[in-house]
Amino acid sequence: MTRRTYRKGEMLAEQGAKLTSLFVIRTGVLIVARKEGDAEVELSRLSPGDYFGEAGLFTGSGEPGNIRAMTFAVVYEVGQAALARLMHDRPSIADDISVTLSRRVKHVTAGNADEGEGASMRSVSWLVGRIRSVFELP
């Protein structure tokens, strides 16, 4: 894992970025906001224990919005190799991440019926299968 710190207002990831690591929030609050025309619509807030980057890592899709620090934040970046080792030790993590990703996709697509990438994701079971395939889990 790599420890990263961010100042209030600092951008962690831009809308559409396809992240290749999982980012776990240790301290602070982040906001996820999608740009719609001239406005920015808040999709969610992330706090200690929450994570992001799973969409790019497991499905190859981009972030649904800009991710910015609302406060000073400490975030741990977990690369694919480290995450693979962790998932081999605890395969249930794939299930947990799948549920979160499915919930986030539903939330984003509910506000945007034309969301192509989100609409292609079918279900939690499909996501579990995809994650297990990526990490060669049983």
Stockholm file with secondary structure:
# STOCKHOLM 1.0

chainA/1-138         MTRRTYRKGEMLAEQGAKLTSLFVIRTGVLIVARKEGDAEVELSRLSPGDYFGEAGLFTGSGEPGNIRAMTFAVVYEVGQAALARLMHDRPSIADDISVTLSRRVKHVTAGNADEGEGASMRSVSWLVGRIRSVFELP
#=GR chainA/1-138 SS CEEEEECTTCEEECTTCCCCSEEEEEESCEEEEEEETTEEEEEEEECTTCEECHHHHHHCCCCSSEEEESSCEEEEEECHHHHHHHHHHCTHHHHHHHHHHHHHHHHHHHHCTTCHHHHHCCCHHHHHHHHHHHTTCC
#=GC SS_cons         CEEEEECTTCEEECTTCCCCSEEEEEESCEEEEEEETTEEEEEEEECTTCEECHHHHHHCCCCSSEEEESSCEEEEEECHHHHHHHHHHCTHHHHHHHHHHHHHHHHHHHHCTTCHHHHHCCCHHHHHHHHHHHTTCC
//
